[in-house]
Amino acid sequence: MATKFKIAQSATFKADVEIPRVGGTTVKVPFEFKYRNRKELAALFAGWQQAAKDDQERFKEKGDDITLVDITDANIERQIEQVSELVVGWGFEDKFTPDAIRALVETSAGAGDAIVTAYQNAFSVARLGN
C-alpha cells in the first residue's frame, strides 16, 4: 500500500545556506523559509524583476552622476527586501530581526545572493524528485 501524505505544503521549510565570509570561507547556517506556491512565487520574482528595472531607470536618469555608492545602496536595499520576504528564521546567534537582516546583508556581500539561491534551489530539488 502506498504511503499517504498531504498535498498541501507546510507553511515553512528548512534549508542550509552557505554564507560567504571574508577570506573565501563559508559558514553553513540553517534557515527557515516561507513556502510559496507556484503563482505566489512567480508574483514575488516578477516584483523583484520590476524593482531591478526601476533601479536601472533611476541609474539612467542620474547619468554620469551615478556613483558606486548609489549602486551599492540599491543592491543592499534589494537584498534586504528579498531576505525579508523569504526568511522566517535562521540559525545565527543573532536574533532574526530587520536590523539583523540589514547587518547581514551589509557585512557579507554574497549573503543575500546565497540566501535567494538556496531558496530557489529548494524548489528545484523538489521538482526533480517528483
N, C-alpha and C positions, 0 to 999 in steps of 0.2 A: 504494500500500500504506500502511496506517495506521501511524503511529509507535507503537512499542512502549514501554510503561512498566510499572513495577511497581505493583500495587495497594497494597502496604504503604507507609505514610508513613515518612518519615525520623524518627528519634528526636527531632530538634530542628528548629526552623525559625527564620528571622530576620525581624525587622520593626523598622522605625524607630519610636521613640516620641518625641513632642513633650513634653519635660519642662518644666513651668512653672517660671519663675524669678521672683523678687521684682521688681516693677515692670511686670509684664504681658508680659514677653518669654518665649519658649520656646527651648529648645535641642533640636535633633534628635539623638537618641542611638540608635545601633544596639543592639538587644537580641537575644539568642538565647533562645528559649523552648523548654520541654519540650512535645513533642507529646503529646496525649491523644486516644484515640478517643472516640466519642460517649458511650459508657457511663461511661468514666472521667471525662469532662468533666462529665456530669450528676452523678456522685457528688461530684466536687470542689465544684461550685456548690451542691449540696444541703447539703454540710458547712458551707459559708460561710453559707448561709441559716440553718441551725440555730444557728451561732455568733452570728449577729446577733440571733436570737430570745433566746438565752441572755443576751446582753448587755442586751437590753431588760428581761428579767425581773430581772436584778440591779439595773438602774436603778430599776425599780418598787419593789423591796424597800427601796432606800435612801430612797425617798420624797423629802421636802424636803431631805434631807441630800446628795442628788446634786449634784455641782459640775461646772462646765465642765471642770475638770481631770480628773475621773473619766471624763467622756465622751470627752475628747481622748485620754486614755491608752488607753482601749478601742479607739478608732478607729485609733490608731497601731499597737497590737499586732495588730489585724486586718489592716491593710495590710502589715505586716512578714510576717505569715503568708502572705498572698496572693502577695506578690512572691517570697518564698522558694519557694513551691510552683510558681510559673510560670516563673521565670527561671533559666537556667543560665549566663548570661554577659552582659556588656554592654560598651559602648564608652567608658565613663568612664575617666579616667586612674586612678581609684581601683580597686584590685583588687576583684573580686567576692567579698565575704566577708559573713558575718552582721552584723558590725559596720558594714560599709559600707551594707548594706541598711537597717539601723536609722538610720544617719546620713542617708541619702537621704530616707527617709520622715519623719523628724523635722524636717528642714530645708526640705522642699518639700511644702507642704500638699496639692498636687494631684498629686504624683508617683505615689503608689500607684494612684489612680484612673486616671491616664493610662496606666499600665502594664497594668492589668486591661482597660481599654477597648481598647488596641492588641491585646492577646491575643484578646479576643472578636472584634474586627474582622477579624483574620486568618482566623478561621474563617468569618465571614460572607462575606467576599470569596471564599473558596474555594468556598462553597456557590453563590454567584451565578454563578461561572464554569463550573459543571458542569451 
